[in-house]
Amino acid sequence: MSGIQHSGHEHTHSHDHNHHHSQDHTHHHHRIGHSHDTGNSSIDYYAVYSGIRHWDPRFKVGFSVLLLLFTLIGNHPVVSVIAAVTAAILTVGFGKLHPHQYISVLTIPLAFIIVGSLAVGIEFAREPLGDWNLFLHFGYMFVTKESLMKMLALMIKVFGAVSAMFIMTLSTPSFELFSVIKRMHCPTMLVELMHMIYRFIFILMNVQRNMRISAESRMGFCDFKTSLYTFGQIASNLFIVSLKKANAFYDAMEARCYDGEFLFLEEETKVSRKLVIAAAVYFTLLLAVTILVRVKF
């Protein structure tokens, strides 16, 4: 009798699992929604459920790198804007990533771009100079039209380069990226270190997030003094937890017969001839636009 009950429980569990799997498949068929925090990075989540996930990873890596080179060598705002628009079309249009999530992914690098570019556009002197200046106690902070245009051009250029790389990262899971790097005859030890560091960064981010949520639920950030104390406690505990996670990470690899080399299940994919032709036409037109704007301007 107990065996019959157990079998019925398994049948019900299997039915519920298939039902939830069907719902998840329907949810991801149209457009990528919010990512559930399972310890993995949201970038990997977006890549796995990307609409261009099935494209050959070698093609996506090659396309992204070539677009990056065009952006850097072209060194013109028009080329950078074209690269950024292309990345948005491929990632949001073909990849089915929601625009809000695409913008949220770009927020962090965009903040670094703005802060880094300000150092190029803003200058200091002991006397009032430039087209606009502001008096400070130790001197003047000023901006010229030339430095301002240089700053804007640098921001657009870097943003275009970052957008080009997001074509690759938001449509190709990390293990496929490392597989492509390995096929390029990169040293195996270097590839494995890159993979382990990449995974461990997001493990620590997840641990830190859980600690922060736990501290917030206990009013750990109610005032400035308490926030400083909580920050110190989280920082110290994070170091201890990171050591435990490192041991658990290695034990998990040992349990999976790790012998000094990572082996990943790779899908056999072929580069689509249509994609190659479309890419060739695109880069030919981009080369013509690059030559045109460089000669004319």
Secondary structure, 3 states (H helix, E strand, C coil): CHHHHHHHHHHHHHHHHHHHHHHHHHHHHHCECCCCCCCCCHHHHHHHCCCCCCCCHHHHHHHHHHHHHHHHHHCCHHHHHHHHHHHHHHHHHHCCECHHHHHHHHHHHHHHHHHHHHHHHCEEECCCCCCEEEEECCEEEEECHHHHHHHHHHHHHHHHHHHHHHHHHCCCCHHHHHHHHHHCCCCHHHHHHHHHHHHHHHHHHHHHHHHHHHHHHCCCCCCHHHHHHHHHHHHHHHHHHHHHHHHHHHHHHHHCCCCCCCCCCCCCCCCCHHHHHHHHHHHHHHHHHHHHHHHHC
